[in-house]
């Protein structure tokens, strides 16, 4: 029976990068996934801070990306307000790149293998964690390991075995299409107040990834699909393209959820979506996936690995998710989006802030203070009201 120091279930960005970081530290790592690499139902946007973590691996394995030159933000209001702005920020690693997830994920898997990890192209059917170790069952054989990392997404098998699965109110639902044969140099974001969320179009190298996301307990798939279909028809964005549909759940946790979250325990850790590590407002999770993979590897190199990992998440990643969750409900409804789009039209300073936010250079902490400095007082005041309202509920 083959034995690993660490078995990782799921070879997306979180799992593959955890495998890379562990293997380069000398661990004997098994990376389990029968489906990767594959095109995934997400925008594929990789912020500057995310790209900085894996730049060498992506260049070595030639993962292709579309370079975003502009981002267009549209408010779903009667005046049809919209604005386009350059999507580059002003510091190092500030660009936004959009990758095909097939090539992005494959580059990370290959980097992990190059570092010494073993890629097991098998689907894990069961996981058993005991004080003596971990047992993983696939269709072909049984494996043993000292630790297991669950990197298998929002519907994580590992999570179901060692902790609680996500409840419906802890998930966002996304649905959309790949429009094959088309690309662009602009991302489009259209804010939708009901159900609160947004539509996106991200240009990948050989297709557009178009979708819509909203809180799972506030809507159902069919209404979202109708909203998106109407928008695609209105914009004629995908005329002539071969369309491929997708749907996918994404974690959407709030401060209460995080306080109760168990991301690790004796002999196990959860990373990426399996650990609820996605921005509940934008639904972006690639940076958190990569960073949590790093933190997991760093923790397992220490004596108190699982506890150290939990502390690292609480210090670094959870605060960003908490800030996003406080603002989420108020940002997509009421006057804020309307004011934001108009402020973007007239204020270079607000455009700079939004560029940095899109590129991952501006965290939620400090956003309110920075907006106040632009003298767009109505916009900043609405953000203050949203934050106060969230604190009362």
C-alpha positions in Angstrom: 0.0 0.0 0.0 1.6 3.3 -1.1 2.2 5.8 1.6 2.5 9.6 1.4 3.5 12.2 3.9 0.7 14.3 2.6 -2.2 13.4 0.3 -4.0 16.3 -1.4 -7.4 15.7 -2.8 -8.1 18.1 -5.7 -5.6 19.5 -8.2 -7.0 23.0 -8.8 -4.9 26.0 -7.8 -5.1 25.4 -4.0 -4.2 21.8 -4.2 -1.6 22.0 -6.9 0.2 24.9 -5.3 0.1 23.3 -1.9 1.7 20.2 -3.5 4.4 22.3 -5.1 5.2 24.1 -1.8 5.3 20.9 0.2 7.3 18.9 -2.4 10.0 21.6 -2.7 10.3 21.4 1.1 11.1 17.6 0.7 7.7 16.1 1.6 6.5 13.0 -0.2 3.2 14.3 -1.7 0.4 12.6 -3.6 -1.9 14.9 -5.6 -5.2 13.2 -6.4 -7.5 14.3 -9.1 -9.0 12.5 -12.1 -10.6 15.6 -13.8 -7.8 18.2 -13.9 -6.8 20.0 -15.9 -10.1 21.2 -17.3 -11.8 24.4 -18.2 -13.6 25.7 -15.1 -16.7 27.8 -14.7 -15.2 31.0 -13.4 -14.0 34.3 -14.9 -10.3 33.2 -14.8 -9.1 36.6 -13.7 -5.7 36.4 -11.9 -4.9 39.5 -10.0 -1.4 40.9 -9.7 -0.8 39.6 -6.2 -2.0 36.1 -7.2 0.2 36.1 -10.3 3.2 37.1 -8.2 2.9 33.9 -6.2 3.1 31.6 -9.2 4.7 33.7 -12.0 7.8 31.5 -12.4 5.7 28.3 -12.7 3.4 29.9 -15.3 6.2 31.2 -17.4 8.1 27.9 -17.2 5.0 25.9 -18.4 3.7 28.6 -20.8 0.3 29.2 -19.5 -1.3 31.7 -21.9 -3.4 34.6 -20.7 -5.4 37.5 -22.2 -4.2 40.8 -21.0 -7.0 43.1 -19.8 -6.7 46.6 -21.0 -9.9 48.0 -19.7 -12.7 47.2 -17.2 -16.2 48.4 -17.9 -18.6 48.8 -15.0 -22.3 49.2 -15.6 -25.0 50.1 -13.1 -28.4 48.4 -13.7 -30.4 51.7 -13.3 -32.8 53.5 -15.6 -30.1 55.9 -16.9 -28.0 53.0 -18.0 -24.9 54.5 -16.4 -21.6 52.9 -17.4 -17.9 53.7 -17.4 -14.8 52.1 -18.8 -11.3 52.5 -17.2 -7.9 51.1 -17.8 -7.4 48.0 -15.7 -3.8 48.5 -14.8 -3.0 49.7 -11.3 0.0 51.7 -10.2 2.3 49.4 -8.4 4.2 46.2 -9.1 2.1 43.1 -9.9 -0.9 45.3 -10.5 -2.2 44.0 -13.9 -5.2 41.8 -14.2 -4.6 38.8 -16.5 -7.3 36.3 -17.6 -6.2 32.7 -18.1 -7.7 29.7 -19.6 -8.2 27.5 -16.5 -7.1 24.5 -18.5 -3.6 25.9 -19.1 -3.4 27.7 -15.7 -4.3 24.6 -13.7 -2.1 22.4 -15.8 0.9 24.7 -15.4 0.5 24.5 -11.6 0.2 20.7 -11.6 3.3 20.4 -13.8 5.1 22.7 -11.4 4.1 20.4 -8.5 5.3 17.3 -10.4 8.6 19.1 -11.2 9.1 19.8 -7.5 8.7 16.1 -6.7 5.0 15.6 -6.1 3.3 12.4 -7.5 0.2 13.1 -9.6 -2.4 10.4 -9.1 -5.0 10.8 -11.8 -7.6 9.0 -9.7 -10.9 10.0 -8.2 -10.9 9.7 -4.4 -14.1 7.9 -3.4 -13.6 8.0 0.4 -11.4 9.4 3.1 -11.0 8.1 6.6 -9.0 10.1 9.2 -8.0 8.4 12.4 -5.4 9.1 15.1 -3.0 6.7 13.3 -3.2 8.3 9.9 -5.3 8.8 6.8 -6.8 6.2 4.5 -7.8 7.2 0.9 -9.8 4.9 -1.3 -10.0 5.2 -5.1 -11.5 2.8 -7.6 -8.1 1.1 -8.2 -6.5 1.0 -4.8 -6.1 2.2 -1.3 -3.5 4.8 -0.1 -2.2 5.9 3.3 -0.8 9.2 4.4 0.1 11.1 7.5 -2.0 14.1 6.6 -4.7 15.0 4.1 -5.4 18.3 2.5 -8.9 18.9 1.1 -8.6 21.0 -2.0 -11.7 19.6 -3.8 -13.9 22.6 -4.0 -17.2 23.8 -2.4 -18.7 20.2 -2.6 -15.5 18.8 -1.0 -15.6 15.1 -0.1 -12.8 15.7 2.5 -14.8 18.5 4.1 -17.9 16.2 4.3 -15.8 13.6 6.1 -14.0 15.8 8.6 -16.3 18.8 9.1 -19.7 20.1 8.1 -20.7 20.6 4.5 -21.7 24.1 3.5 -25.3 25.1 4.1 -27.2 26.7 1.2 -27.0 30.2 2.8 -23.2 29.8 2.8 -23.0 29.4 -0.9 -23.3 31.6 -4.0 -24.6 30.1 -7.2 -22.9 30.9 -10.5 -24.1 30.1 -14.0 -22.9 31.1 -17.4 -21.5 30.2 -20.8 -18.2 29.9 -22.5 -18.5 31.7 -25.9 -15.9 29.9 -27.9 -14.0 31.6 -30.7 -14.3 35.1 -29.3 -12.0 37.2 -27.2 -11.5 40.8 -26.2 -9.3 43.2 -24.2 -12.0 44.4 -21.9 -13.8 42.9 -18.9 -17.4 43.9 -18.4 -19.1 44.0 -15.0 -22.8 44.8 -14.8 -24.2 45.1 -11.3 -27.6 43.5 -10.7 -29.7 44.6 -7.7 -32.2 41.8 -7.7 -31.1 39.2 -7.0 -28.1 41.1 -5.7 -25.0 40.2 -7.7 -23.4 40.9 -11.0 -22.9 39.7 -14.5 -19.4 39.4 -15.9 -17.6 38.9 -19.2 -14.0 37.9 -19.0 -11.8 37.5 -22.1 -9.8 34.3 -22.1 -7.3 33.6 -24.9 -9.7 31.7 -27.1 -13.2 32.4 -25.6 -15.2 34.7 -23.5 -16.2 33.4 -20.0 -19.6 35.1 -19.4 -21.6 34.5 -16.2 -23.8 35.7 -13.4 -23.5 35.0 -9.6 -25.8 35.6 -6.7 -26.4 34.2 -3.2 -27.8 30.7 -3.4 -30.5 31.2 -0.8 -31.9 34.3 -2.6 -32.4 32.8 -6.0 -32.6 29.7 -8.2 -30.7 28.7 -11.3 -33.4 29.4 -13.9 -34.1 33.1 -13.0 -30.3 33.7 -13.1 -30.0 32.1 -16.5 -32.9 34.2 -17.9 -31.3 37.4 -16.6 -28.0 36.5 -18.2 -29.6 35.4 -21.5 -31.4 38.7 -21.8 -28.2 40.6 -21.2 -26.2 38.6 -23.7 -29.0 39.1 -26.3 -29.1 42.9 -25.5 -25.4 43.4 -25.8 -24.9 40.9 -28.7 -21.7 40.1 -27.0 -21.6 36.4 -28.1 -23.1 36.7 -31.6 -21.8 33.8 -33.7 -20.1 32.0 -30.9 -20.4 28.3 -30.0 -21.9 28.4 -26.5 -21.1 26.0 -23.7 -23.1 26.2 -20.5 -21.7 25.9 -17.0 -22.9 26.2 -13.3 -21.0 26.0 -10.1 -21.3 26.8 -6.4 -18.8 29.1 -4.6 -18.5 29.5 -0.8 -19.9 32.8 0.5 -19.2 33.0 4.2 -19.8 35.9 6.7 -18.1 36.8 10.0 -20.3 34.4 12.0 -19.6 31.5 9.6 -15.8 32.2 9.9 -16.0 32.3 13.7 -17.5 28.8 13.6 -15.3 27.5 10.8 -13.0 24.5 11.3 -10.4 24.7 8.6 -8.1 22.1 10.1 -7.9 19.4 12.7 -5.7 16.4 13.7 -4.2 15.2 10.4 -6.3 17.3 8.0 -6.5 20.8 6.5 -8.9 22.5 4.1 -7.7 25.0 1.5 -9.3 27.1 -1.2 -13.0 26.7 -1.8 -13.1 23.6 0.4 -12.2 25.9 3.3 -14.7 28.6 2.4 -11.9 30.8 1.2 -13.5 32.9 -1.5 -14.5 36.6 -1.6 -18.2 36.6 -0.8 -18.8 39.8 -2.7 -16.8 39.3 -5.9 -16.7 35.5 -5.7 -13.0 35.7 -6.6 -11.0 32.9 -5.1 -7.8 32.2 -7.0 -5.6 34.4 -4.8 -7.0 32.9 -1.6 -6.6 29.4 -3.1 -3.0 29.9 -3.9 -2.2 31.7 -0.6 -4.0 29.1 1.5 -2.0 26.3 -0.3 1.2 28.2 0.7 0.0 28.6 4.3 -0.9 25.0 4.5 2.6 23.9 3.4 4.3 26.3 5.8 2.1 25.0 8.6 2.7 21.3 8.0 6.5 22.0 8.1 6.0 23.0 11.7 5.2 20.8 14.7 1.7 22.2 15.4 0.7 22.3 11.7 -3.1 22.2 11.8 -3.3 24.8 14.6 -0.7 27.0 13.0 -2.7 26.9 9.7 -5.9 28.0 11.5 -4.1 30.9 13.1 -2.6 32.0 9.8 -6.0 32.1 8.1 -7.4 34.0 11.0 -4.6 36.6 10.8 -4.4 37.1 7.1 -7.4 35.8 5.0 -10.4 35.8 7.3 -10.3 39.6 7.9 -10.6 40.3 4.1 -13.5 37.9 3.8 -15.2 39.5 6.8 -14.9 43.0 5.4 -16.4 41.8 2.1 -19.3 40.1 3.8 -20.2 43.2 5.8 -20.5 45.3 2.6 -21.9 42.8 0.3 -25.6 43.2 1.0 -25.5 47.0 0.7 -23.3 47.4 -2.3 -25.5 45.8 -4.9 -28.7 47.6 -3.8 -29.7 51.1 -3.1 -27.7 54.1 -4.3 -24.1 52.9 -3.8 -23.5 51.4 -7.3 -25.2 54.3 -9.0 -23.0 56.7 -7.2 -19.9 54.6 -7.8 -20.4 54.5 -11.6 -21.0 58.2 -11.8 -17.9 58.9 -9.5 -15.8 56.7 -11.9 -17.0 58.8 -14.8 -15.8 62.0 -13.4 -13.0 61.3 -10.9 -9.5 60.1 -11.8 -8.8 59.3 -8.2 -11.8 57.0 -7.8 -10.9 55.3 -11.1 -7.4 54.7 -9.7 -8.8 53.1 -6.5 -11.1 50.9 -8.6 -8.2 49.8 -10.8 -6.3 48.8 -7.7 -9.3 47.0 -6.3 -9.7 45.0 -9.5 -6.0 44.2 -9.7 -6.0 43.0 -6.0 -3.8 45.8 -4.8 -6.4 47.5 -2.7 -7.8 45.4 0.1 -11.2 46.1 1.6 -9.5 47.3 4.7 -8.6 50.9 4.0 -11.0 51.2 1.1 -13.4 53.5 3.0 -10.5 55.7 4.2 -9.1 56.0 0.7 -12.5 56.9 -0.8 -13.0 59.6 1.8 -9.7 61.2 0.6 -11.2 61.6 -2.9 -13.7 64.1 -1.7 -16.5 61.9 -3.2 -18.3 62.4 0.1 -21.7 61.0 -1.0 -20.0 57.8 -2.1 -17.9 57.4 1.0 -20.9 58.2 3.2 -22.9 55.4 1.6 -20.1 53.0 2.3 -20.2 54.1 6.0 -24.0 53.6 6.1 -23.6 50.1 4.6 -20.9 49.2 7.2 -23.0 50.5 10.1 -26.1 48.6 8.9 -24.1 45.4 8.6 -22.8 45.8 12.1 -26.3 46.1 13.5 -27.6 42.9 11.8 
